[in-house]
């Protein structure tokens, strides 16, 4: 009986050692994936900041003005004037025809008071 308990204890210790090794390996893999993802995120953030800087550089007002003048014959772009904008009194608002029904009003159903509604 004593030998059986020693054998059972030894098998239990070996099983726990295997489980601990496997969990350590999984943890190291997850840590490596996390490191790779963080590196990828940093690279993408840097690329986004470069693209934002390029967008700001390409949308400079003086550059756009020069491009509009250069392509005036083809595009026909004119500078915007305040008279091109509408006034607030020109905005069409919907006409109130009938007020919304009261919430909580009873709703008629097809079933009578003693009948059950089909699902």
N, C-alpha and C positions, 0 to 999 in steps of 0.2 A: 504494500500500500504506500509506503514511504517513497519507493522508487517511482511509482506512478505520479505522485505529487511533484517530485523533482522534475520528471519528464514534462508534465503539464506546465510547470513554471518555466522551464527552459523554452518550450514551444511558445508560450505567451510572451516571453522576453524577446525571442526572435521575431515574432509577429509584430510586436510594438516597435522594434528596431527597424523592420522593413517599412512599416507605416510612417515612422518619423523620417526615414530616408526619402520616401516618396513625397511626403509633404514638403520637405526641404527642397527637393528638386523642382516641384511645382512652384514654390515660392520664388526660387531663383529665376525660373522661366518667366513668371509674371513680372518680376522686377525688371528683367531684360526687355520685355515687351513694353513696359511702362517707360523705360528709358528711351527706347526707339520712338515711341509715340510722342514723347515730350520733345525729342529732337526734331521730329517731323513738324510738330506744331510750331516750334521756334523758326524753322525754315520757312513755313508758310506765312507766318506773321511778318517775317522780314520781306518776303516777296510781296505781300499786300502793302507794306509801307513803301516799298519801291514803286509799286504801281500807283499808289496815291500821289507820290511825289511826281511821277511822270504825268499823271492826269492834271495835276495843278500846273505843271510846266506847260503842257499843251493847251490849257484853257486860260492862258494869260489874256487879259482884255486887249492889250496892244497887238498880240499875235493874231487873235481872232479878227480884230479890226482890219489888220493888213490882209488877211485871207479873204475877208468879205470884199475889200476894195479890189483885190487881185482877181476875184471871180465874179465881179459885179455883173458883167455882161451875161454870164451863164446863169447865175442864181437870181439876180435882180433883188438882192437884199437891201433894205433901206433901214436907217436907224429908227428905233422905236420912239414915238412921240407920246406925250401925255394924252393927247386927244384920241389916241387909238384905244384907250381903255374905256370901259363902260362906267356909268354911274350907278350908284346903289338903287336909285329909283327905277332903273331899267331892268332890274332882275325880276323875272316873273315868279311870283309866289303862288302856291296852290290855294285854291278857293275852298274854304270850309263849307261843305254842303250839308252834312248832317253829323251830329256829335257821335262819338264812339259809344257803343252799347255799354251799359253798366256791367262791371265785372261781378260775378256771383249771381247773375240772373238765372232762373231755371232753364234748363235745356230740355226740349221734348225729345223723347226717344221713340222708337217704333214699338217697343215692348210695352204691354200694359202693366198696371201695378202688381198683378199677381203672376205675371209671366217672367221668366228669366231670359236675359239677353243671351244669344248664342255667342260663343267666344270666337 
